[in-house]
Amino acid sequence: MKWLIEKRGNMTQSFIANTIGITQQAYSNIENGNRTPSMATAIKIAELLGFDWRLFFPKLSIPKSYSEIAERKCNDDTDYTKSEH
């Protein structure tokens, strides 16, 4: 993904990978278009590099409201799978 390489600028793949919690190889596969990141990883990369994470998913139509919800959940440590009894 040429656009992602341009967004990375002077940052190394290793720096980005370590910062967002994935391996350098996983980040390289994303950057080279061999792998699509999970939504959580896409959001972390986008936040670090300063762009809209939806660029990773150009064929999907994700309304802004859903995008905001997803961003909050990815940055929230709450376990939504546990019931509160």
PDB file of N, CA, C and O in Angstrom:
ATOM      1  N   MET A   1       0.846  -1.174   0.000  1.00  0.00           N
ATOM      2  CA  MET A   1       0.000   0.000   0.000  1.00  0.00           C
ATOM      3  C   MET A   1       0.890   1.235   0.000  1.00  0.00           C
ATOM      4  O   MET A   1       1.383   1.671   1.040  1.00  0.00           O
ATOM      5  N   LYS A   2       1.076   1.769  -1.160  1.00  0.00           N
ATOM      6  CA  LYS A   2       1.963   2.918  -1.303  1.00  0.00           C
ATOM      7  C   LYS A   2       1.547   4.069  -0.393  1.00  0.00           C
ATOM      8  O   LYS A   2       2.394   4.763   0.171  1.00  0.00           O
ATOM      9  N   TRP A   3       0.248   4.264  -0.257  1.00  0.00           N
ATOM     10  CA  TRP A   3      -0.233   5.359   0.584  1.00  0.00           C
ATOM     11  C   TRP A   3       0.175   5.170   2.044  1.00  0.00           C
ATOM     12  O   TRP A   3       0.453   6.148   2.739  1.00  0.00           O
ATOM     13  N   LEU A   4       0.213   3.923   2.516  1.00  0.00           N
ATOM     14  CA  LEU A   4       0.587   3.658   3.904  1.00  0.00           C
ATOM     15  C   LEU A   4       2.080   3.888   4.110  1.00  0.00           C
ATOM     16  O   LEU A   4       2.498   4.401   5.149  1.00  0.00           O
ATOM     17  N   ILE A   5       2.870   3.511   3.131  1.00  0.00           N
ATOM     18  CA  ILE A   5       4.318   3.758   3.201  1.00  0.00           C
ATOM     19  C   ILE A   5       4.571   5.266   3.268  1.00  0.00           C
ATOM     20  O   ILE A   5       5.431   5.719   4.024  1.00  0.00           O
ATOM     21  N   GLU A   6       3.826   6.038   2.484  1.00  0.00           N
ATOM     22  CA  GLU A   6       3.969   7.497   2.502  1.00  0.00           C
ATOM     23  C   GLU A   6       3.547   8.068   3.851  1.00  0.00           C
ATOM     24  O   GLU A   6       4.189   8.983   4.365  1.00  0.00           O
ATOM     25  N   LYS A   7       2.464   7.531   4.431  1.00  0.00           N
ATOM     26  CA  LYS A   7       1.998   8.005   5.744  1.00  0.00           C
ATOM     27  C   LYS A   7       3.026   7.710   6.828  1.00  0.00           C
ATOM     28  O   LYS A   7       3.172   8.483   7.775  1.00  0.00           O
ATOM     29  N   ARG A   8       3.746   6.583   6.691  1.00  0.00           N
ATOM     30  CA  ARG A   8       4.749   6.179   7.688  1.00  0.00           C
ATOM     31  C   ARG A   8       5.884   7.178   7.773  1.00  0.00           C
ATOM     32  O   ARG A   8       6.455   7.384   8.843  1.00  0.00           O
ATOM     33  N   GLY A   9       6.214   7.798   6.652  1.00  0.00           N
ATOM     34  CA  GLY A   9       7.284   8.797   6.642  1.00  0.00           C
ATOM     35  C   GLY A   9       8.596   8.239   7.130  1.00  0.00           C
ATOM     36  O   GLY A   9       9.069   7.227   6.614  1.00  0.00           O
ATOM     37  N   ASN A  10       9.203   8.890   8.130  1.00  0.00           N
ATOM     38  CA  ASN A  10      10.509   8.487   8.651  1.00  0.00           C
ATOM     39  C   ASN A  10      10.431   7.417   9.732  1.00  0.00           C
ATOM     40  O   ASN A  10      11.466   6.927  10.185  1.00  0.00           O
ATOM     41  N   MET A  11       9.230   7.045  10.154  1.00  0.00           N
ATOM     42  CA  MET A  11       9.096   6.008  11.179  1.00  0.00           C
ATOM     43  C   MET A  11       9.442   4.647  10.581  1.00  0.00           C
ATOM     44  O   MET A  11       9.129   4.374   9.422  1.00  0.00           O
ATOM     45  N   THR A  12      10.082   3.806  11.369  1.00  0.00           N
ATOM     46  CA  THR A  12      10.394   2.460  10.891  1.00  0.00           C
ATOM     47  C   THR A  12       9.200   1.543  11.106  1.00  0.00           C
ATOM     48  O   THR A  12       8.332   1.813  11.936  1.00  0.00           O
ATOM     49  N   GLN A  13       9.170   0.468  10.353  1.00  0.00           N
ATOM     50  CA  GLN A  13       8.132  -0.537  10.549  1.00  0.00           C
ATOM     51  C   GLN A  13       8.207  -1.095  11.966  1.00  0.00           C
ATOM     52  O   GLN A  13       7.175  -1.319  12.599  1.00  0.00           O
ATOM     53  N   SER A  14       9.400  -1.316  12.457  1.00  0.00           N
ATOM     54  CA  SER A  14       9.582  -1.856  13.812  1.00  0.00           C
ATOM     55  C   SER A  14       9.014  -0.915  14.865  1.00  0.00           C
ATOM     56  O   SER A  14       8.358  -1.363  15.805  1.00  0.00           O
ATOM     57  N   PHE A  15       9.258   0.383  14.718  1.00  0.00           N
ATOM     58  CA  PHE A  15       8.733   1.353  15.676  1.00  0.00           C
ATOM     59  C   PHE A  15       7.213   1.316  15.699  1.00  0.00           C
ATOM     60  O   PHE A  15       6.605   1.257  16.768  1.00  0.00           O
ATOM     61  N   ILE A  16       6.602   1.350  14.525  1.00  0.00           N
ATOM     62  CA  ILE A  16       5.140   1.326  14.451  1.00  0.00           C
ATOM     63  C   ILE A  16       4.600   0.033  15.049  1.00  0.00           C
ATOM     64  O   ILE A  16       3.667   0.057  15.852  1.00  0.00           O
ATOM     65  N   ALA A  17       5.187  -1.093  14.660  1.00  0.00           N
ATOM     66  CA  ALA A  17       4.738  -2.390  15.158  1.00  0.00           C
ATOM     67  C   ALA A  17       4.833  -2.464  16.676  1.00  0.00           C
ATOM     68  O   ALA A  17       3.880  -2.880  17.335  1.00  0.00           O
ATOM     69  N   ASN A  18       5.967  -2.067  17.236  1.00  0.00           N
ATOM     70  CA  ASN A  18       6.143  -2.097  18.691  1.00  0.00           C
ATOM     71  C   ASN A  18       5.176  -1.166  19.400  1.00  0.00           C
ATOM     72  O   ASN A  18       4.645  -1.505  20.459  1.00  0.00           O
ATOM     73  N   THR A  19       4.947  -0.004  18.826  1.00  0.00           N
ATOM     74  CA  THR A  19       4.056   0.981  19.429  1.00  0.00           C
ATOM     75  C   THR A  19       2.618   0.480  19.493  1.00  0.00           C
ATOM     76  O   THR A  19       1.921   0.722  20.478  1.00  0.00           O
ATOM     77  N   ILE A  20       2.169  -0.217  18.446  1.00  0.00           N
ATOM     78  CA  ILE A  20       0.773  -0.668  18.422  1.00  0.00           C
ATOM     79  C   ILE A  20       0.588  -2.106  18.894  1.00  0.00           C
ATOM     80  O   ILE A  20      -0.541  -2.587  18.989  1.00  0.00           O
ATOM     81  N   GLY A  21       1.692  -2.799  19.192  1.00  0.00           N
ATOM     82  CA  GLY A  21       1.590  -4.122  19.779  1.00  0.00           C
ATOM     83  C   GLY A  21       1.466  -5.295  18.821  1.00  0.00           C
ATOM     84  O   GLY A  21       0.821  -6.295  19.135  1.00  0.00           O
ATOM     85  N   ILE A  22       2.089  -5.172  17.641  1.00  0.00           N
ATOM     86  CA  ILE A  22       2.126  -6.293  16.705  1.00  0.00           C
ATOM     87  C   ILE A  22       3.574  -6.522  16.296  1.00  0.00           C
ATOM     88  O   ILE A  22       4.443  -5.710  16.616  1.00  0.00           O
ATOM     89  N   THR A  23       3.840  -7.610  15.600  1.00  0.00           N
ATOM     90  CA  THR A  23       5.205  -7.866  15.144  1.00  0.00           C
ATOM     91  C   THR A  23       5.530  -6.998  13.932  1.00  0.00           C
ATOM     92  O   THR A  23       4.641  -6.506  13.237  1.00  0.00           O
ATOM     93  N   GLN A  24       6.828  -6.827  13.702  1.00  0.00           N
ATOM     94  CA  GLN A  24       7.266  -6.076  12.526  1.00  0.00           C
ATOM     95  C   GLN A  24       6.822  -6.795  11.264  1.00  0.00           C
ATOM     96  O   GLN A  24       6.442  -6.153  10.285  1.00  0.00           O
ATOM     97  N   GLN A  25       6.867  -8.134  11.279  1.00  0.00           N
ATOM     98  CA  GLN A  25       6.452  -8.918  10.115  1.00  0.00           C
ATOM     99  C   GLN A  25       4.970  -8.710   9.823  1.00  0.00           C
ATOM    100  O   GLN A  25       4.579  -8.580   8.663  1.00  0.00           O
ATOM    101  N   ALA A  26       4.143  -8.676  10.868  1.00  0.00           N
ATOM    102  CA  ALA A  26       2.703  -8.447  10.676  1.00  0.00           C
ATOM    103  C   ALA A  26       2.466  -7.062  10.066  1.00  0.00           C
ATOM    104  O   ALA A  26       1.656  -6.906   9.152  1.00  0.00           O
ATOM    105  N   TYR A  27       3.192  -6.053  10.589  1.00  0.00           N
ATOM    106  CA  TYR A  27       3.035  -4.707  10.030  1.00  0.00           C
ATOM    107  C   TYR A  27       3.510  -4.670   8.581  1.00  0.00           C
ATOM    108  O   TYR A  27       2.868  -4.053   7.732  1.00  0.00           O
ATOM    109  N   SER A  28       4.615  -5.318   8.302  1.00  0.00           N
ATOM    110  CA  SER A  28       5.132  -5.366   6.936  1.00  0.00           C
ATOM    111  C   SER A  28       4.102  -5.979   5.989  1.00  0.00           C
ATOM    112  O   SER A  28       3.903  -5.484   4.879  1.00  0.00           O
ATOM    113  N   ASN A  29       3.449  -7.053   6.425  1.00  0.00           N
ATOM    114  CA  ASN A  29       2.422  -7.687   5.598  1.00  0.00           C
ATOM    115  C   ASN A  29       1.243  -6.754   5.342  1.00  0.00           C
ATOM    116  O   ASN A  29       0.661  -6.768   4.257  1.00  0.00           O
ATOM    117  N   ILE A  30       0.893  -5.955   6.326  1.00  0.00           N
ATOM    118  CA  ILE A  30      -0.184  -4.977   6.138  1.00  0.00           C
ATOM    119  C   ILE A  30       0.263  -3.915   5.136  1.00  0.00           C
ATOM    120  O   ILE A  30      -0.458  -3.593   4.191  1.00  0.00           O
ATOM    121  N   GLU A  31       1.455  -3.379   5.356  1.00  0.00           N
ATOM    122  CA  GLU A  31       1.975  -2.308   4.501  1.00  0.00           C
ATOM    123  C   GLU A  31       2.147  -2.766   3.058  1.00  0.00           C
ATOM    124  O   GLU A  31       1.942  -1.985   2.129  1.00  0.00           O
ATOM    125  N   ASN A  32       2.515  -4.008   2.870  1.00  0.00           N
ATOM    126  CA  ASN A  32       2.723  -4.539   1.512  1.00  0.00           C
ATOM    127  C   ASN A  32       1.441  -5.054   0.868  1.00  0.00           C
ATOM    128  O   ASN A  32       1.465  -5.514  -0.274  1.00  0.00           O
ATOM    129  N   GLY A  33       0.324  -4.981   1.585  1.00  0.00           N
ATOM    130  CA  GLY A  33      -0.950  -5.409   1.027  1.00  0.00           C
ATOM    131  C   GLY A  33      -1.177  -6.910   1.063  1.00  0.00           C
ATOM    132  O   GLY A  33      -2.101  -7.411   0.423  1.00  0.00           O
ATOM    133  N   ASN A  34      -0.344  -7.637   1.805  1.00  0.00           N
ATOM    134  CA  ASN A  34      -0.494  -9.086   1.914  1.00  0.00           C
ATOM    135  C   ASN A  34      -1.477  -9.497   3.008  1.00  0.00           C
ATOM    136  O   ASN A  34      -1.893 -10.654   3.076  1.00  0.00           O
ATOM    137  N   ARG A  35      -1.839  -8.552   3.854  1.00  0.00           N
ATOM    138  CA  ARG A  35      -2.737  -8.837   4.966  1.00  0.00           C
ATOM    139  C   ARG A  35      -3.584  -7.603   5.255  1.00  0.00           C
ATOM    140  O   ARG A  35      -3.093  -6.475   5.199  1.00  0.00           O
ATOM    141  N   THR A  36      -4.851  -7.825   5.561  1.00  0.00           N
ATOM    142  CA  THR A  36      -5.726  -6.727   5.980  1.00  0.00           C
ATOM    143  C   THR A  36      -5.731  -6.697   7.502  1.00  0.00           C
ATOM    144  O   THR A  36      -5.926  -7.736   8.132  1.00  0.00           O
ATOM    145  N   PRO A  37      -5.521  -5.528   8.108  1.00  0.00           N
ATOM    146  CA  PRO A  37      -5.493  -5.481   9.568  1.00  0.00           C
ATOM    147  C   PRO A  37      -6.891  -5.663  10.163  1.00  0.00           C
ATOM    148  O   PRO A  37      -7.900  -5.412   9.504  1.00  0.00           O
ATOM    149  N   SER A  38      -6.925  -6.099  11.409  1.00  0.00           N
ATOM    150  CA  SER A  38      -8.196  -6.112  12.129  1.00  0.00           C
ATOM    151  C   SER A  38      -8.625  -4.664  12.319  1.00  0.00           C
ATOM    152  O   SER A  38      -7.827  -3.747  12.127  1.00  0.00           O
ATOM    153  N   MET A  39      -9.866  -4.461  12.689  1.00  0.00           N
ATOM    154  CA  MET A  39     -10.349  -3.100  12.905  1.00  0.00           C
ATOM    155  C   MET A  39      -9.544  -2.427  14.017  1.00  0.00           C
ATOM    156  O   MET A  39      -9.173  -1.258  13.902  1.00  0.00           O
ATOM    157  N   ALA A  40      -9.277  -3.165  15.088  1.00  0.00           N
ATOM    158  CA  ALA A  40      -8.523  -2.599  16.208  1.00  0.00           C
ATOM    159  C   ALA A  40      -7.120  -2.181  15.770  1.00  0.00           C
ATOM    160  O   ALA A  40      -6.652  -1.101  16.131  1.00  0.00           O
ATOM    161  N   THR A  41      -6.458  -3.024  15.001  1.00  0.00           N
ATOM    162  CA  THR A  41      -5.114  -2.699  14.517  1.00  0.00           C
ATOM    163  C   THR A  41      -5.158  -1.538  13.535  1.00  0.00           C
ATOM    164  O   THR A  41      -4.291  -0.664  13.566  1.00  0.00           O
ATOM    165  N   ALA A  42      -6.150  -1.521  12.673  1.00  0.00           N
ATOM    166  CA  ALA A  42      -6.298  -0.413  11.715  1.00  0.00           C
ATOM    167  C   ALA A  42      -6.448   0.915  12.454  1.00  0.00           C
ATOM    168  O   ALA A  42      -5.845   1.919  12.074  1.00  0.00           O
ATOM    169  N   ILE A  43      -7.248   0.910  13.502  1.00  0.00           N
ATOM    170  CA  ILE A  43      -7.460   2.137  14.284  1.00  0.00           C
ATOM    171  C   ILE A  43      -6.163   2.574  14.953  1.00  0.00           C
ATOM    172  O   ILE A  43      -5.834   3.760  14.949  1.00  0.00           O
ATOM    173  N   LYS A  44      -5.427   1.628  15.528  1.00  0.00           N
ATOM    174  CA  LYS A  44      -4.163   1.983  16.188  1.00  0.00           C
ATOM    175  C   LYS A  44      -3.151   2.553  15.200  1.00  0.00           C
ATOM    176  O   LYS A  44      -2.486   3.545  15.498  1.00  0.00           O
ATOM    177  N   ILE A  45      -3.031   1.934  14.033  1.00  0.00           N
ATOM    178  CA  ILE A  45      -2.108   2.442  13.009  1.00  0.00           C
ATOM    179  C   ILE A  45      -2.535   3.845  12.580  1.00  0.00           C
ATOM    180  O   ILE A  45      -1.713   4.758  12.495  1.00  0.00           O
ATOM    181  N   ALA A  46      -3.817   4.001  12.315  1.00  0.00           N
ATOM    182  CA  ALA A  46      -4.331   5.293  11.853  1.00  0.00           C
ATOM    183  C   ALA A  46      -4.132   6.392  12.886  1.00  0.00           C
ATOM    184  O   ALA A  46      -3.778   7.519  12.538  1.00  0.00           O
ATOM    185  N   GLU A  47      -4.359   6.069  14.156  1.00  0.00           N
ATOM    186  CA  GLU A  47      -4.155   7.076  15.208  1.00  0.00           C
ATOM    187  C   GLU A  47      -2.695   7.490  15.282  1.00  0.00           C
ATOM    188  O   GLU A  47      -2.385   8.673  15.427  1.00  0.00           O
ATOM    189  N   LEU A  48      -1.801   6.516  15.182  1.00  0.00           N
ATOM    190  CA  LEU A  48      -0.369   6.816  15.255  1.00  0.00           C
ATOM    191  C   LEU A  48       0.094   7.649  14.058  1.00  0.00           C
ATOM    192  O   LEU A  48       0.888   8.576  14.216  1.00  0.00           O
ATOM    193  N   LEU A  49      -0.400   7.321  12.866  1.00  0.00           N
ATOM    194  CA  LEU A  49       0.059   7.997  11.651  1.00  0.00           C
ATOM    195  C   LEU A  49      -0.817   9.176  11.232  1.00  0.00           C
ATOM    196  O   LEU A  49      -0.471   9.912  10.307  1.00  0.00           O
ATOM    197  N   GLY A  50      -1.951   9.355  11.913  1.00  0.00           N
ATOM    198  CA  GLY A  50      -2.768  10.543  11.674  1.00  0.00           C
ATOM    199  C   GLY A  50      -3.647  10.506  10.447  1.00  0.00           C
ATOM    200  O   GLY A  50      -3.662  11.462   9.670  1.00  0.00           O
ATOM    201  N   PHE A  51      -4.391   9.408  10.251  1.00  0.00           N
ATOM    202  CA  PHE A  51      -5.345   9.347   9.158  1.00  0.00           C
ATOM    203  C   PHE A  51      -6.569   8.561   9.587  1.00  0.00           C
ATOM    204  O   PHE A  51      -6.569   7.951  10.656  1.00  0.00           O
ATOM    205  N   ASP A  52      -7.607   8.566   8.771  1.00  0.00           N
ATOM    206  CA  ASP A  52      -8.858   7.866   9.062  1.00  0.00           C
ATOM    207  C   ASP A  52      -8.675   6.369   8.823  1.00  0.00           C
ATOM    208  O   ASP A  52      -8.340   5.956   7.713  1.00  0.00           O
ATOM    209  N   TRP A  53      -8.888   5.565   9.845  1.00  0.00           N
ATOM    210  CA  TRP A  53      -8.686   4.112   9.763  1.00  0.00           C
ATOM    211  C   TRP A  53      -9.523   3.450   8.683  1.00  0.00           C
ATOM    212  O   TRP A  53      -9.190   2.354   8.233  1.00  0.00           O
ATOM    213  N   ARG A  54     -10.599   4.091   8.261  1.00  0.00           N
ATOM    214  CA  ARG A  54     -11.462   3.502   7.235  1.00  0.00           C
ATOM    215  C   ARG A  54     -10.759   3.393   5.876  1.00  0.00           C
ATOM    216  O   ARG A  54     -11.264   2.715   4.981  1.00  0.00           O
ATOM    217  N   LEU A  55      -9.616   4.041   5.709  1.00  0.00           N
ATOM    218  CA  LEU A  55      -8.842   3.903   4.470  1.00  0.00           C
ATOM    219  C   LEU A  55      -8.404   2.459   4.242  1.00  0.00           C
ATOM    220  O   LEU A  55      -8.177   2.054   3.102  1.00  0.00           O
ATOM    221  N   PHE A  56      -8.285   1.685   5.311  1.00  0.00           N
ATOM    222  CA  PHE A  56      -7.918   0.275   5.169  1.00  0.00           C
ATOM    223  C   PHE A  56      -9.039  -0.559   4.545  1.00  0.00           C
ATOM    224  O   PHE A  56      -8.790  -1.644   4.021  1.00  0.00           O
ATOM    225  N   PHE A  57     -10.259  -0.055   4.601  1.00  0.00           N
ATOM    226  CA  PHE A  57     -11.421  -0.805   4.147  1.00  0.00           C
ATOM    227  C   PHE A  57     -12.212  -0.004   3.116  1.00  0.00           C
ATOM    228  O   PHE A  57     -13.362   0.356   3.371  1.00  0.00           O
ATOM    229  N   PRO A  58     -11.615   0.282   1.953  1.00  0.00           N
ATOM    230  CA  PRO A  58     -12.244   1.178   0.975  1.00  0.00           C
ATOM    231  C   PRO A  58     -13.544   0.646   0.382  1.00  0.00           C
ATOM    232  O   PRO A  58     -14.362   1.431  -0.097  1.00  0.00           O
ATOM    233  N   LYS A  59     -13.752  -0.664   0.402  1.00  0.00           N
ATOM    234  CA  LYS A  59     -14.971  -1.215  -0.187  1.00  0.00           C
ATOM    235  C   LYS A  59     -16.134  -1.238   0.788  1.00  0.00           C
ATOM    236  O   LYS A  59     -17.267  -1.522   0.401  1.00  0.00           O
ATOM    237  N   LEU A  60     -15.861  -0.941   2.048  1.00  0.00           N
ATOM    238  CA  LEU A  60     -16.925  -0.926   3.047  1.00  0.00           C
ATOM    239  C   LEU A  60     -17.442   0.490   3.234  1.00  0.00           C
ATOM    240  O   LEU A  60     -16.681   1.456   3.174  1.00  0.00           O
ATOM    241  N   SER A  61     -18.711   0.599   3.455  1.00  0.00           N
ATOM    242  CA  SER A  61     -19.299   1.888   3.763  1.00  0.00           C
ATOM    243  C   SER A  61     -19.560   1.915   5.266  1.00  0.00           C
ATOM    244  O   SER A  61     -20.551   1.362   5.742  1.00  0.00           O
ATOM    245  N   ILE A  62     -18.663   2.562   6.009  1.00  0.00           N
ATOM    246  CA  ILE A  62     -18.774   2.616   7.463  1.00  0.00           C
ATOM    247  C   ILE A  62     -19.181   4.029   7.859  1.00  0.00           C
ATOM    248  O   ILE A  62     -18.381   4.958   7.749  1.00  0.00           O
ATOM    249  N   PRO A  63     -20.432   4.201   8.323  1.00  0.00           N
ATOM    250  CA  PRO A  63     -20.874   5.539   8.736  1.00  0.00           C
ATOM    251  C   PRO A  63     -20.000   6.069   9.869  1.00  0.00           C
ATOM    252  O   PRO A  63     -19.466   5.298  10.665  1.00  0.00           O
ATOM    253  N   LYS A  64     -19.864   7.368   9.932  1.00  0.00           N
ATOM    254  CA  LYS A  64     -19.035   8.006  10.959  1.00  0.00           C
ATOM    255  C   LYS A  64     -19.464   7.588  12.360  1.00  0.00           C
ATOM    256  O   LYS A  64     -18.609   7.373  13.220  1.00  0.00           O
ATOM    257  N   SER A  65     -20.767   7.467  12.613  1.00  0.00           N
ATOM    258  CA  SER A  65     -21.227   7.110  13.954  1.00  0.00           C
ATOM    259  C   SER A  65     -20.704   5.728  14.360  1.00  0.00           C
ATOM    260  O   SER A  65     -20.298   5.544  15.508  1.00  0.00           O
ATOM    261  N   TYR A  66     -20.705   4.763  13.450  1.00  0.00           N
ATOM    262  CA  TYR A  66     -20.166   3.439  13.754  1.00  0.00           C
ATOM    263  C   TYR A  66     -18.664   3.513  13.968  1.00  0.00           C
ATOM    264  O   TYR A  66     -18.112   2.803  14.808  1.00  0.00           O
ATOM    265  N   SER A  67     -18.020   4.359  13.221  1.00  0.00           N
ATOM    266  CA  SER A  67     -16.589   4.536  13.346  1.00  0.00           C
ATOM    267  C   SER A  67     -16.234   5.031  14.749  1.00  0.00           C
ATOM    268  O   SER A  67     -15.284   4.541  15.360  1.00  0.00           O
ATOM    269  N   GLU A  68     -16.979   5.981  15.247  1.00  0.00           N
ATOM    270  CA  GLU A  68     -16.719   6.526  16.575  1.00  0.00           C
ATOM    271  C   GLU A  68     -16.942   5.475  17.648  1.00  0.00           C
ATOM    272  O   GLU A  68     -16.174   5.405  18.607  1.00  0.00           O
ATOM    273  N   ILE A  69     -17.967   4.664  17.508  1.00  0.00           N
ATOM    274  CA  ILE A  69     -18.228   3.593  18.467  1.00  0.00           C
ATOM    275  C   ILE A  69     -17.075   2.599  18.455  1.00  0.00           C
ATOM    276  O   ILE A  69     -16.595   2.196  19.515  1.00  0.00           O
ATOM    277  N   ALA A  70     -16.631   2.205  17.284  1.00  0.00           N
ATOM    278  CA  ALA A  70     -15.532   1.245  17.161  1.00  0.00           C
ATOM    279  C   ALA A  70     -14.259   1.796  17.786  1.00  0.00           C
ATOM    280  O   ALA A  70     -13.543   1.062  18.467  1.00  0.00           O
ATOM    281  N   GLU A  71     -13.968   3.054  17.571  1.00  0.00           N
ATOM    282  CA  GLU A  71     -12.768   3.654  18.131  1.00  0.00           C
ATOM    283  C   GLU A  71     -12.822   3.644  19.654  1.00  0.00           C
ATOM    284  O   GLU A  71     -11.823   3.345  20.309  1.00  0.00           O
ATOM    285  N   ARG A  72     -13.992   3.972  20.226  1.00  0.00           N
ATOM    286  CA  ARG A  72     -14.127   3.952  21.680  1.00  0.00           C
ATOM    287  C   ARG A  72     -13.920   2.549  22.226  1.00  0.00           C
ATOM    288  O   ARG A  72     -13.239   2.377  23.237  1.00  0.00           O
ATOM    289  N   LYS A  73     -14.494   1.545  21.575  1.00  0.00           N
ATOM    290  CA  LYS A  73     -14.361   0.164  22.065  1.00  0.00           C
ATOM    291  C   LYS A  73     -12.929  -0.324  21.949  1.00  0.00           C
ATOM    292  O   LYS A  73     -12.471  -1.075  22.810  1.00  0.00           O
ATOM    293  N   CYS A  74     -12.215   0.073  20.923  1.00  0.00           N
ATOM    294  CA  CYS A  74     -10.838  -0.367  20.754  1.00  0.00           C
ATOM    295  C   CYS A  74      -9.908   0.289  21.761  1.00  0.00           C
ATOM    296  O   CYS A  74      -8.847  -0.252  22.070  1.00  0.00           O
ATOM    297  N   ASN A  75     -10.294   1.439  22.270  1.00  0.00           N
ATOM    298  CA  ASN A  75      -9.470   2.147  23.246  1.00  0.00           C
ATOM    299  C   ASN A  75      -9.978   1.953  24.675  1.00  0.00           C
ATOM    300  O   ASN A  75      -9.468   2.577  25.605  1.00  0.00           O
ATOM    301  N   ASP A  76     -10.960   1.106  24.849  1.00  0.00           N
ATOM    302  CA  ASP A  76     -11.598   0.873  26.130  1.00  0.00           C
ATOM    303  C   ASP A  76     -11.231  -0.531  26.610  1.00  0.00           C
ATOM    304  O   ASP A  76     -11.319  -1.492  25.846  1.00  0.00           O
ATOM    305  N   ASP A  77     -10.822  -0.649  27.864  1.00  0.00           N
ATOM    306  CA  ASP A  77     -10.438  -1.955  28.404  1.00  0.00           C
ATOM    307  C   ASP A  77     -11.614  -2.739  28.956  1.00  0.00           C
ATOM    308  O   ASP A  77     -11.414  -3.831  29.489  1.00  0.00           O
ATOM    309  N   THR A  78     -12.827  -2.228  28.849  1.00  0.00           N
ATOM    310  CA  THR A  78     -13.984  -2.910  29.368  1.00  0.00           C
ATOM    311  C   THR A  78     -14.210  -4.216  28.623  1.00  0.00           C
ATOM    312  O   THR A  78     -14.112  -4.267  27.397  1.00  0.00           O
ATOM    313  N   ASP A  79     -14.514  -5.271  29.372  1.00  0.00           N
ATOM    314  CA  ASP A  79     -14.827  -6.570  28.761  1.00  0.00           C
ATOM    315  C   ASP A  79     -16.329  -6.624  28.556  1.00  0.00           C
ATOM    316  O   ASP A  79     -17.076  -6.859  29.505  1.00  0.00           O
ATOM    317  N   TYR A  80     -16.778  -6.410  27.334  1.00  0.00           N
ATOM    318  CA  TYR A  80     -18.199  -6.371  27.023  1.00  0.00           C
ATOM    319  C   TYR A  80     -18.828  -7.751  26.952  1.00  0.00           C
ATOM    320  O   TYR A  80     -20.037  -7.872  26.753  1.00  0.00           O
ATOM    321  N   THR A  81     -18.018  -8.800  27.112  1.00  0.00           N
ATOM    322  CA  THR A  81     -18.557 -10.161  27.038  1.00  0.00           C
ATOM    323  C   THR A  81     -19.012 -10.660  28.404  1.00  0.00           C
ATOM    324  O   THR A  81     -19.717 -11.666  28.479  1.00  0.00           O
ATOM    325  N   LYS A  82     -18.633  -9.992  29.476  1.00  0.00           N
ATOM    326  CA  LYS A  82     -19.031 -10.403  30.818  1.00  0.00           C
ATOM    327  C   LYS A  82     -20.325  -9.707  31.223  1.00  0.00           C
ATOM    328  O   LYS A  82     -20.520  -8.523  30.949  1.00  0.00           O
ATOM    329  N   SER A  83     -21.206 -10.460  31.880  1.00  0.00           N
ATOM    330  CA  SER A  83     -22.445  -9.847  32.361  1.00  0.00           C
ATOM    331  C   SER A  83     -22.180  -9.214  33.708  1.00  0.00           C
ATOM    332  O   SER A  83     -21.273  -9.624  34.432  1.00  0.00           O
ATOM    333  N   GLU A  84     -22.971  -8.219  34.040  1.00  0.00           N
ATOM    334  CA  GLU A  84     -22.806  -7.504  35.299  1.00  0.00           C
ATOM    335  C   GLU A  84     -23.874  -7.954  36.276  1.00  0.00           C
ATOM    336  O   GLU A  84     -24.895  -7.282  36.425  1.00  0.00           O
ATOM    337  N   HIS A  85     -23.662  -9.066  36.938  1.00  0.00           N
ATOM    338  CA  HIS A  85     -24.618  -9.577  37.922  1.00  0.00           C
ATOM    339  C   HIS A  85     -24.067  -9.473  39.290  1.00  0.00           C
ATOM    340  O   HIS A  85     -24.731  -9.855  40.254  1.00  0.00           O
TER     341      HIS A  85
END
